[in-house]
Amino acid sequence: MADAITADLIPVPHGFFTRRGGVSAGAFASLNCSLSSPDDPDAVRQNRALVAQRLDLPPTALVGLKQVHGDAVVTVTEPWPMGQGQAADAMVTDRPGVALGIVTADCAPVLFADAHAGVVGAAHAGWRGAVGGVLESTIAAMTALGASQDRIVAVVGPCIGQASYEVGPDLRDQVLARSAGDAAFFAPGRREDRWQFDLAGYCAARLRAAALRDVAVTGHDTLADEARFFSHRRRTLAQAGPIGHQISAIRLG
């Protein structure tokens, strides 16, 4: 069975899926859900079907995007063929029977729900997308479907943790260019001219600043937990080859 972390705050079917419980082998073991990876395409399709099954949906109901680290949001009215998603980094829907899937391997997956209005959302928030406003754009797209900011709940899922995320002055300068107060999300690094960036905390703060009252962070560090998560930074530090990506998905109940 596809392994997933769930959050009590989200009142609809969802999962921050780990790398466990799939059929892929080698570096992609085992629940790799990235269509752009050099993994066996049949294995990826089976993995995504296992995710859909965990959400009590057919494989064709799970949709995804060509993620580009931007702030564009797609409003989903019906599923599209696997691999045919638009270039964007978030989705929202008010249609039952559709699962919104976001793939990550250190960036933050963020799942949203307003169960009263019957609207859900999912966003891919790397640092560029988070700084650029993808989370606020997702909230705006949900409200356009009838959701209310005082009812939307949001959870920041497994991503690279602050202790694992060393960054240089270029990233820090771009974050602080938006708000000098965001220096609070940088701790001193272990090397000169380096800092440790709290991506999950930054995303949660942006969500709260957007007037969401109920925001949570799962607190899982994808780089530190190799047994449960794929990690792009871990792969880079090890000078290793291709890896897989985990998926996070949500649907209306």
Number of C-alpha atoms within 10 A of each C-alpha: 12 21 18 20 14 16 19 8 14 23 15 19 16 26 24 25 27 24 25 19 18 24 19 23 13 9 15 25 19 24 32 34 32 25 20 12 15 12 21 14 15 11 19 25 18 18 26 27 21 23 31 24 16 18 24 15 17 17 19 16 23 25 24 28 23 17 20 15 20 21 23 22 25 18 17 17 12 12 18 15 11 16 13 12 15 15 16 20 28 33 27 30 24 22 17 15 17 25 34 27 31 30 27 26 25 25 25 29 28 30 32 28 30 25 18 12 16 19 25 34 32 30 33 30 31 25 21 17 22 25 21 18 16 25 31 17 18 27 27 18 23 28 17 13 16 15 22 20 17 11 16 25 22 28 27 27 27 28 30 29 23 19 16 16 19 19 16 15 11 9 14 18 13 13 22 15 12 11 11 10 10 15 13 12 19 20 15 12 16 11 9 8 10 17 22 20 27 21 24 32 18 19 27 21 15 18 24 15 11 14 15 19 15 17 18 21 18 15 14 18 22 28 24 17 13 12 12 20 27 29 24 21 17 20 16 11 8 9 9 11 8 13 20 29 26 29 26 29 28 27 32 23 14
